[in-house]
Amino acid sequence: MPDPKFEIQMLHDRVMVRVERESEERRSTSGIVIPATVKMANRLVWGEVCGAGVGARTVKTGDKVLFNPEDQYEVEVQGQLYLVLRERDLHAVATQQTDHGTGLYL
């Protein structure tokens, strides 16, 4: 008999995010190649919300969020790495529908 599958549901204000991994190297706006081995201090990253608890008020599954990946909880599900954080640890949310955005788009 196959093992039963359990759907993951986030609790309270917790958000599960799949990090958008950057390529091996980046380019600065002036065209300088920055190798992947260079660490940028306090660099925020974008990720996609894969699940949000019922206490999360401003994000939903599918939104892109900006956050600090350091000091977050990591979890691996079916070989994919996710981060679990509180909604209050998010710095920005990018969604298709907004009432008061910045006018900048991804």
N, CA, C and O atoms as a MOPAC input file, in Angstrom:
PM7 MOZYME 1SCF
protein

 N      0.84800 1    -1.17400 1     0.00000 1
 C      0.00000 1     0.00000 1     0.00000 1
 C      0.89800 1     1.24300 1     0.00000 1
 O      1.80900 1     1.33400 1     0.82400 1
 N      0.66000 1     2.21000 1    -0.91300 1
 C      1.52000 1     3.40100 1    -0.97200 1
 C      1.33100 1     4.28600 1     0.25400 1
 O      0.28100 1     4.29000 1     0.89500 1
 N      2.39400 1     5.03900 1     0.55500 1
 C      2.32300 1     5.97500 1     1.67800 1
 C      1.30800 1     7.06900 1     1.37000 1
 O      1.23100 1     7.53800 1     0.23400 1
 N      0.52700 1     7.48300 1     2.36800 1
 C     -0.41500 1     8.58800 1     2.13400 1
 C      0.34000 1     9.89700 1     1.96300 1
 O      1.43900 1    10.06200 1     2.49100 1
 N     -0.25500 1    10.82500 1     1.22500 1
 C      0.35400 1    12.14000 1     1.02400 1
 C     -0.32000 1    13.13400 1     1.94900 1
 O     -1.53500 1    13.10200 1     2.14200 1
 N      0.48800 1    14.01600 1     2.51800 1
 C     -0.00700 1    15.02600 1     3.44300 1
 C      0.22500 1    16.40300 1     2.84400 1
 O      1.35200 1    16.74000 1     2.48100 1
 N     -0.83200 1    17.20200 1     2.73800 1
 C     -0.70600 1    18.55900 1     2.23200 1
 C     -0.19300 1    19.46300 1     3.34500 1
 O     -0.64900 1    19.37300 1     4.48500 1
 N      0.75000 1    20.32700 1     3.01600 1
 C      1.33800 1    21.24000 1     3.99400 1
 C      0.46500 1    22.48300 1     4.08200 1
 O      0.14700 1    23.09600 1     3.06300 1
 N      0.07700 1    22.85500 1     5.29800 1
 C     -0.68400 1    24.07800 1     5.54100 1
 C      0.10700 1    24.92000 1     6.53000 1
 O      0.47500 1    24.44700 1     7.60600 1
 N      0.36400 1    26.14900 1     6.16700 1
 C      1.11200 1    27.04000 1     7.03700 1
 C      0.19100 1    27.54000 1     8.14700 1
 O     -1.00900 1    27.72200 1     7.94000 1
 N      0.76600 1    27.75700 1     9.31700 1
 C     -0.00500 1    28.18700 1    10.47700 1
 C      0.20400 1    29.66900 1    10.75800 1
 O      1.24900 1    30.23700 1    10.43900 1
 N     -0.79900 1    30.27700 1    11.35500 1
 C     -0.74000 1    31.65600 1    11.86000 1
 C     -0.26900 1    32.63100 1    10.77800 1
 O     -0.87300 1    32.70000 1     9.70800 1
 N      0.80700 1    33.39000 1    11.04500 1
 C      1.29400 1    34.37300 1    10.07600 1
 C      2.52000 1    33.86800 1     9.32100 1
 O      3.26700 1    34.66200 1     8.75100 1
 N      2.72800 1    32.56000 1     9.31400 1
 C      3.90500 1    31.99500 1     8.64800 1
 C      3.68600 1    31.93300 1     7.14200 1
 O      2.57800 1    31.71300 1     6.65400 1
 N      4.80200 1    32.13800 1     6.41800 1
 C      4.78300 1    32.13000 1     4.95800 1
 C      5.88400 1    31.18900 1     4.47900 1
 O      7.01200 1    31.25700 1     4.96600 1
 N      5.56500 1    30.31300 1     3.53000 1
 C      6.55900 1    29.42800 1     2.92400 1
 C      6.92700 1    30.01500 1     1.57000 1
 O      6.05900 1    30.27000 1     0.73600 1
 N      8.23900 1    30.22900 1     1.35600 1
 C      8.72100 1    30.92700 1     0.16400 1
 C      9.73100 1    30.05500 1    -0.57300 1
 O     10.63200 1    29.47400 1     0.03200 1
 N      9.56200 1    29.97700 1    -1.89400 1
 C     10.56300 1    29.32400 1    -2.74000 1
 C     11.47900 1    30.43700 1    -3.23900 1
 O     11.02400 1    31.37600 1    -3.89100 1
 N     12.75400 1    30.33000 1    -2.93500 1
 C     13.72000 1    31.36800 1    -3.29200 1
 C     14.02100 1    31.28000 1    -4.77800 1
 O     14.23300 1    30.19400 1    -5.31800 1
 N     14.03800 1    32.43600 1    -5.43400 1
 C     14.43000 1    32.50200 1    -6.83700 1
 C     15.94300 1    32.57100 1    -6.88300 1
 O     16.53200 1    33.62500 1    -6.64600 1
 N     16.55800 1    31.46500 1    -7.18200 1
 C     18.02200 1    31.38800 1    -7.19700 1
 C     18.57100 1    32.18000 1    -8.36500 1
 O     18.05500 1    32.12100 1    -9.48100 1
 N     19.62100 1    32.91700 1    -8.08500 1
 C     20.27000 1    33.69200 1    -9.13800 1
 C     21.20100 1    32.79200 1    -9.92000 1
 O     21.59300 1    31.72000 1    -9.45700 1
 N     21.54300 1    33.23600 1   -11.09200 1
 C     22.48800 1    32.48900 1   -11.91500 1
 C     23.86300 1    32.51700 1   -11.24400 1
 O     24.04500 1    33.15100 1   -10.20500 1
 N     24.79400 1    31.84400 1   -11.83100 1
 C     26.13500 1    31.73200 1   -11.25900 1
 C     26.81500 1    33.08000 1   -11.08600 1
 O     27.58700 1    33.27000 1   -10.14600 1
 N     26.53700 1    34.01200 1   -11.97900 1
 C     27.15700 1    35.32000 1   -11.86700 1
 C     26.13300 1    36.39100 1   -12.22400 1
 O     25.13300 1    36.11600 1   -12.88600 1
 N     26.39900 1    37.61500 1   -11.77500 1
 C     25.50300 1    38.74100 1   -12.04800 1
 C     26.28100 1    39.81700 1   -12.78200 1
 O     27.51000 1    39.78500 1   -12.85100 1
 N     25.54700 1    40.75900 1   -13.32200 1
 C     26.16900 1    41.92700 1   -13.95200 1
 C     25.65400 1    43.17200 1   -13.25100 1
 O     24.46600 1    43.29300 1   -12.95500 1
 N     26.56300 1    44.08900 1   -12.99500 1
 C     26.16400 1    45.37500 1   -12.42100 1
 C     25.50500 1    46.19500 1   -13.52200 1
 O     25.54500 1    45.81800 1   -14.69300 1
 N     24.90200 1    47.31200 1   -13.14700 1
 C     24.25500 1    48.15800 1   -14.14800 1
 C     25.24700 1    48.72400 1   -15.15000 1
 O     24.86600 1    49.08000 1   -16.26500 1
 N     26.51800 1    48.81000 1   -14.76600 1
 C     27.53900 1    49.30200 1   -15.69300 1
 C     28.17100 1    48.17900 1   -16.51300 1
 O     29.06400 1    48.43600 1   -17.32200 1
 N     27.71600 1    46.92500 1   -16.31500 1
 C     28.20100 1    45.80700 1   -17.12000 1
 C     29.32800 1    45.00600 1   -16.50700 1
 O     29.83000 1    44.08400 1   -17.15000 1
 N     29.74500 1    45.31500 1   -15.29900 1
 C     30.81900 1    44.56800 1   -14.63600 1
 C     30.26900 1    43.22800 1   -14.16500 1
 O     29.21200 1    43.16800 1   -13.53800 1
 N     30.99700 1    42.14900 1   -14.47300 1
 C     30.58600 1    40.80800 1   -14.07000 1
 C     30.93600 1    40.59300 1   -12.60600 1
 O     32.07700 1    40.80800 1   -12.19800 1
 N     29.95100 1    40.16600 1   -11.81300 1
 C     30.15200 1    39.88700 1   -10.39100 1
 C     30.01900 1    38.38400 1   -10.19600 1
 O     28.92500 1    37.84400 1   -10.36300 1
 N     31.11500 1    37.68400 1    -9.84300 1
 C     31.04300 1    36.22800 1    -9.67900 1
 C     30.12700 1    35.82900 1    -8.51900 1
 O     29.88500 1    36.61400 1    -7.60300 1
 N     29.62900 1    34.60200 1    -8.57700 1
 C     28.72900 1    34.09400 1    -7.54500 1
 C     29.41400 1    33.99100 1    -6.19000 1
 O     28.73500 1    33.97000 1    -5.16400 1
 N     30.73500 1    33.92500 1    -6.16200 1
 C     31.46000 1    33.78100 1    -4.89700 1
 C     31.51500 1    35.08200 1    -4.10100 1
 O     31.85800 1    35.06200 1    -2.91900 1
 N     31.18500 1    36.20700 1    -4.72300 1
 C     31.20100 1    37.50000 1    -4.03300 1
 C     29.95100 1    37.61600 1    -3.17300 1
 O     28.83000 1    37.47200 1    -3.66000 1
 N     30.15700 1    37.87600 1    -1.90200 1
 C     29.04400 1    38.04500 1    -0.97200 1
 C     28.68400 1    39.51500 1    -0.87200 1
 O     29.55100 1    40.36600 1    -0.67200 1
 N     27.41400 1    39.80500 1    -1.01100 1
 C     26.93100 1    41.17400 1    -0.86000 1
 C     26.34400 1    41.28900 1     0.53900 1
 O     25.54200 1    40.44600 1     0.94200 1
 N     26.72700 1    42.30700 1     1.27600 1
 C     26.23900 1    42.49400 1     2.64200 1
 C     24.75900 1    42.85300 1     2.63100 1
 O     24.32800 1    43.73500 1     1.88800 1
 N     24.00300 1    42.17100 1     3.45000 1
 C     22.58000 1    42.45500 1     3.64200 1
 C     21.80700 1    42.55800 1     2.33000 1
 O     21.04000 1    43.50000 1     2.13200 1
 N     22.00300 1    41.61500 1     1.45500 1
 C     21.32000 1    41.61500 1     0.16400 1
 C     19.95300 1    40.95900 1     0.32300 1
 O     19.85200 1    39.82300 1     0.78700 1
 N     18.91100 1    41.67400 1    -0.06000 1
 C     17.56000 1    41.13100 1    -0.03500 1
 C     17.31800 1    40.35300 1    -1.32200 1
 O     17.88500 1    40.67700 1    -2.36500 1
 N     16.47700 1    39.33000 1    -1.24700 1
 C     16.19000 1    38.50300 1    -2.42100 1
 C     14.68400 1    38.39500 1    -2.62600 1
 O     13.89400 1    38.61200 1    -1.70600 1
 N     14.30600 1    38.05300 1    -3.85900 1
 C     12.90800 1    37.82300 1    -4.19600 1
 C     12.61200 1    36.34000 1    -4.13300 1
 O     13.47300 1    35.51500 1    -4.43700 1
 N     11.40500 1    36.00400 1    -3.74100 1
 C     10.95400 1    34.63000 1    -3.72800 1
 C      9.46500 1    34.58800 1    -4.01300 1
 O      8.78600 1    35.61400 1    -4.00500 1
 N      8.97100 1    33.39300 1    -4.26300 1
 C      7.55100 1    33.21100 1    -4.55200 1
 C      6.86600 1    32.53900 1    -3.36800 1
 O      7.35700 1    31.53600 1    -2.84800 1
 N      5.73800 1    33.08900 1    -2.94600 1
 C      4.97800 1    32.52500 1    -1.83800 1
 C      4.31700 1    31.23100 1    -2.30500 1
 O      3.54800 1    31.23000 1    -3.26600 1
 N      4.61900 1    30.13600 1    -1.62200 1
 C      4.03800 1    28.83300 1    -1.95500 1
 C      2.92900 1    28.45500 1    -0.98100 1
 O      2.15200 1    27.53700 1    -1.24400 1
 N      2.85600 1    29.15600 1     0.13100 1
 C      1.81800 1    28.91500 1     1.11200 1
 C      1.84700 1    29.98700 1     2.17700 1
 O      2.91100 1    30.48200 1     2.55000 1
 N      0.66200 1    30.34400 1     2.66700 1
 C      0.56100 1    31.36800 1     3.70800 1
 C     -0.47900 1    30.93000 1     4.72500 1
 O     -1.52300 1    30.38400 1     4.36700 1
 N     -0.18400 1    31.17200 1     5.99000 1
 C     -1.11200 1    30.82700 1     7.05500 1
 C     -2.31900 1    31.75500 1     7.06400 1
 O     -2.32500 1    32.78700 1     6.39300 1
 N     -3.34500 1    31.37800 1     7.83400 1
 C     -4.57800 1    32.17300 1     7.87400 1
 C     -4.35600 1    33.54300 1     8.50900 1
 O     -5.16400 1    34.44900 1     8.29900 1
 N     -3.29200 1    33.71600 1     9.27400 1
 C     -2.99800 1    35.00000 1     9.89900 1
 C     -2.23100 1    35.95000 1     8.99500 1
 O     -2.03500 1    37.11300 1     9.34900 1
 N     -1.79600 1    35.47900 1     7.83600 1
 C     -1.08900 1    36.34400 1     6.87900 1
 C     -2.12500 1    37.22500 1     6.19200 1
 O     -3.03800 1    36.72100 1     5.53700 1
 N     -1.98300 1    38.55000 1     6.34200 1
 C     -3.01800 1    39.46300 1     5.86300 1
 C     -2.71900 1    40.10400 1     4.51900 1
 O     -3.64900 1    40.50300 1     3.81800 1
 N     -1.44300 1    40.21700 1     4.13400 1
 C     -1.12700 1    40.96500 1     2.91500 1
 C     -0.54600 1    40.13100 1     1.79000 1
 O     -0.37800 1    40.63900 1     0.68100 1
 N     -0.23300 1    38.87000 1     2.04000 1
 C      0.32700 1    38.03200 1     0.98100 1
 C     -0.54000 1    36.80500 1     0.76100 1
 O     -1.25700 1    36.35700 1     1.65600 1
 N     -0.45700 1    36.27600 1    -0.44500 1
 C     -1.17400 1    35.04200 1    -0.77200 1
 C     -0.28600 1    34.19800 1    -1.68400 1
 O      0.71700 1    34.68500 1    -2.20600 1
 N     -0.64700 1    32.96800 1    -1.86900 1
 C      0.10700 1    32.06100 1    -2.72100 1
 C      0.23400 1    32.64300 1    -4.12300 1
 O     -0.74600 1    33.09400 1    -4.71500 1
 N      1.45800 1    32.62400 1    -4.64100 1
 C      1.72800 1    33.14500 1    -5.97400 1
 C      2.35200 1    34.52900 1    -5.98100 1
 O      2.93800 1    34.93500 1    -6.98500 1
 N      2.23700 1    35.26800 1    -4.87100 1
 C      2.84200 1    36.60000 1    -4.78600 1
 C      4.36100 1    36.48100 1    -4.76800 1
 O      4.90100 1    35.47000 1    -4.31900 1
 N      5.04600 1    37.50000 1    -5.25100 1
 C      6.50400 1    37.59600 1    -5.13100 1
 C      6.79300 1    38.49400 1    -3.93800 1
 O      6.18200 1    39.55200 1    -3.78800 1
 N      7.72200 1    38.07300 1    -3.09200 1
 C      8.03200 1    38.83200 1    -1.88400 1
 C      9.52700 1    39.08700 1    -1.78700 1
 O     10.34100 1    38.30200 1    -2.27300 1
 N      9.87300 1    40.20000 1    -1.15000 1
 C     11.25600 1    40.60700 1    -0.94500 1
 C     11.58700 1    40.42900 1     0.52600 1
 O     10.85100 1    40.89500 1     1.39600 1
 N     12.69900 1    39.75100 1     0.80500 1
 C     13.04200 1    39.45500 1     2.19800 1
 C     14.53600 1    39.20500 1     2.32300 1
 O     15.23900 1    39.06500 1     1.32200 1
 N     15.01700 1    39.14900 1     3.56600 1
 C     16.40200 1    38.82500 1     3.87500 1
 C     16.48500 1    37.31100 1     4.09900 1
 O     15.85600 1    36.80300 1     5.02700 1
 N     17.23500 1    36.58300 1     3.28000 1
 C     17.26800 1    35.12100 1     3.40600 1
 C     18.07900 1    34.60900 1     4.59500 1
 O     18.00800 1    33.42500 1     4.92500 1
 N     18.84600 1    35.48400 1     5.24200 1
 C     19.65700 1    35.05400 1     6.38000 1
 C     18.77400 1    34.84200 1     7.60500 1
 O     17.75300 1    35.50900 1     7.76900 1
 N     19.17100 1    33.92300 1     8.44900 1
 C     18.48400 1    33.65800 1     9.72100 1
 C     17.02100 1    33.26900 1     9.55500 1
 O     16.20000 1    33.59500 1    10.41300 1
 N     16.68000 1    32.58200 1     8.47700 1
 C     15.33000 1    32.07000 1     8.28700 1
 C     15.38400 1    30.54700 1     8.41500 1
 O     16.45600 1    29.94700 1     8.33700 1
 N     14.24300 1    29.94400 1     8.60800 1
 C     14.17800 1    28.49100 1     8.71400 1
 C     14.08100 1    27.88500 1     7.32300 1
 O     13.26700 1    28.31600 1     6.50700 1
 N     14.91100 1    26.88700 1     7.05700 1
 C     14.89100 1    26.19800 1     5.77600 1
 C     14.20000 1    24.85700 1     5.93900 1
 O     14.31100 1    24.20900 1     6.98000 1
 N     13.48900 1    24.44900 1     4.90300 1
 C     12.86800 1    23.13400 1     4.88300 1
 C     12.96100 1    22.59100 1     3.46100 1
 O     12.78100 1    23.32400 1     2.48900 1
 N     13.24300 1    21.30700 1     3.35800 1
 C     13.31500 1    20.67800 1     2.04500 1
 C     12.09800 1    19.78700 1     1.86700 1
 O     11.81800 1    18.93100 1     2.70500 1
 N     11.37900 1    19.99000 1     0.77300 1
 C     10.19700 1    19.19400 1     0.45600 1
 C     10.37500 1    18.66000 1    -0.95600 1
 O     10.47100 1    19.43200 1    -1.91000 1
 N     10.41900 1    17.35200 1    -1.08700 1
 C     10.57700 1    16.66800 1    -2.37100 1
 C     11.75900 1    17.22400 1    -3.16900 1
 O     11.65300 1    17.44200 1    -4.37500 1
 N     12.87700 1    17.44900 1    -2.49100 1
 C     14.10200 1    17.90300 1    -3.13900 1
 C     14.17000 1    19.39500 1    -3.41400 1
 O     15.19300 1    19.87500 1    -3.90300 1
 N     13.11500 1    20.14500 1    -3.11800 1
 C     13.08200 1    21.60000 1    -3.33900 1
 C     13.26900 1    22.30500 1    -1.99800 1
 O     12.65400 1    21.92400 1    -1.00300 1
 N     14.11700 1    23.33200 1    -1.97200 1
 C     14.39400 1    24.08000 1    -0.75000 1
 C     13.43400 1    25.25400 1    -0.61100 1
 O     13.24000 1    26.02000 1    -1.55400 1
 N     12.83800 1    25.39000 1     0.56100 1
 C     11.92400 1    26.48800 1     0.87000 1
 C     12.39200 1    27.17400 1     2.14900 1
 O     13.10800 1    26.58200 1     2.95700 1
 N     11.98100 1    28.42200 1     2.32200 1
 C     12.21800 1    29.14600 1     3.56600 1
 C     10.88200 1    29.40300 1     4.22900 1
 O      9.88200 1    29.65700 1     3.55700 1
 N     10.86700 1    29.33600 1     5.55100 1
 C      9.66700 1    29.63400 1     6.32900 1
 C      9.97000 1    30.86700 1     7.17000 1
 O     10.94600 1    30.89100 1     7.92000 1
 N      9.13600 1    31.88100 1     7.04400 1
 C      9.34100 1    33.11300 1     7.79300 1
 C      8.00800 1    33.71800 1     8.17900 1
 O      6.95800 1    33.31000 1     7.68200 1
 N      8.06000 1    34.69300 1     9.06800 1
 C      6.85300 1    35.40800 1     9.47200 1
 C      6.53500 1    36.48600 1     8.45200 1
 O      7.43200 1    37.02400 1     7.80300 1
 N      5.27400 1    36.79400 1     8.31900 1
 C      4.86700 1    37.82500 1     7.37000 1
 C      5.53700 1    39.15900 1     7.69800 1
 O      5.86500 1    39.92100 1     6.78800 1
 N      5.74100 1    39.44600 1     8.95700 1
 C      6.35000 1    40.72700 1     9.34400 1
 C      7.80700 1    40.83900 1     8.91100 1
 O      8.35500 1    41.94200 1     8.90100 1
 N      8.45400 1    39.72000 1     8.55000 1
 C      9.83800 1    39.74300 1     8.08200 1
 C      9.94900 1    40.05300 1     6.58700 1
 O     11.05600 1    40.14200 1     6.05700 1
 N      8.82200 1    40.21600 1     5.91000 1
 C      8.82400 1    40.56600 1     4.48900 1
 C      8.98700 1    42.07200 1     4.34300 1
 O      8.44000 1    42.84000 1     5.13400 1
 N      9.73600 1    42.49200 1     3.33900 1
 C      9.97900 1    43.91000 1     3.10600 1
 C      9.07000 1    44.48600 1     2.03100 1
 O      8.75700 1    45.67600 1     2.05900 1
 N      8.64200 1    43.65200 1     1.08000 1
 C      7.77500 1    44.12300 1    -0.00300 1
 C      7.05200 1    42.92300 1    -0.60400 1
 O      7.49500 1    41.78200 1    -0.47700 1
 N      5.94400 1    43.20400 1    -1.25400 1
 C      5.20000 1    42.17300 1    -1.98200 1
 C      4.89100 1    42.70300 1    -3.37000 1
 O      4.47800 1    43.85100 1    -3.53000 1
 N      5.09300 1    41.85600 1    -4.37300 1
 C      4.76900 1    42.21400 1    -5.75600 1
 C      3.59700 1    41.33400 1    -6.17100 1
 O      3.69800 1    40.10700 1    -6.18700 1
 N      2.50300 1    41.96800 1    -6.50100 1
 C      1.30300 1    41.25800 1    -6.88000 1
 C      0.69200 1    41.93700 1    -8.09600 1
 O      1.01100 1    43.09200 1    -8.38000 1
 N     -0.16600 1    41.25400 1    -8.80700 1
 C     -0.76600 1    41.83400 1   -10.00800 1
 C     -1.79300 1    42.90500 1    -9.67300 1
 O     -2.00600 1    43.82600 1   -10.46100 1
 N     -2.42800 1    42.79400 1    -8.51900 1
 C     -3.44100 1    43.76900 1    -8.13100 1
 C     -3.03700 1    44.42400 1    -6.81300 1
 O     -2.82400 1    43.74400 1    -5.80900 1
 N     -2.93300 1    45.75000 1    -6.83000 1
 C     -2.55900 1    46.47400 1    -5.62400 1
 C     -3.29000 1    47.79400 1    -5.56200 1
 O     -3.66600 1    48.35300 1    -6.59200 1
 N     -3.49200 1    48.29000 1    -4.36200 1
 C     -4.18900 1    49.56500 1    -4.18100 1
 C     -3.21800 1    50.74200 1    -4.02200 1
 O     -3.54300 1    51.87600 1    -4.37400 1
 N     -2.02400 1    50.46100 1    -3.48900 1
 C     -1.06900 1    51.54100 1    -3.20400 1
 C      0.35800 1    51.05200 1    -3.42000 1
 O      1.10200 1    50.82400 1    -2.46600 1
 N      0.72400 1    50.89500 1    -4.68200 1
 C      2.05100 1    50.39300 1    -5.03400 1
 C      3.05000 1    51.52000 1    -5.24300 1
 O      2.75400 1    52.69200 1    -5.01100 1
 N      4.24000 1    51.13500 1    -5.68600 1
 C      5.31700 1    52.09800 1    -5.89800 1
 C      5.36100 1    52.60200 1    -7.33500 1
 O      6.01600 1    53.60500 1    -7.62100 1
 N      4.66700 1    51.91400 1    -8.24200 1
 C      4.75300 1    52.25100 1    -9.65700 1
 C      5.88800 1    51.51900 1   -10.35500 1
 O      6.08700 1    51.69500 1   -11.55700 1
 N      6.64100 1    50.69500 1    -9.61600 1
 C      7.71200 1    49.86800 1   -10.18100 1
 C      7.17600 1    48.46000 1   -10.38000 1
 O      6.36200 1    47.98800 1    -9.58700 1
 N      7.62600 1    47.78700 1   -11.43200 1
 C      7.12500 1    46.44800 1   -11.73600 1
 C      8.27800 1    45.49700 1   -11.98300 1
 O      9.33300 1    45.91000 1   -12.46200 1
 N      8.08600 1    44.22400 1   -11.65800 1
 C      9.09100 1    43.19000 1   -11.92500 1
 C      8.93600 1    42.69100 1   -13.33600 1
 O      9.68500 1    41.81500 1   -13.76700 1

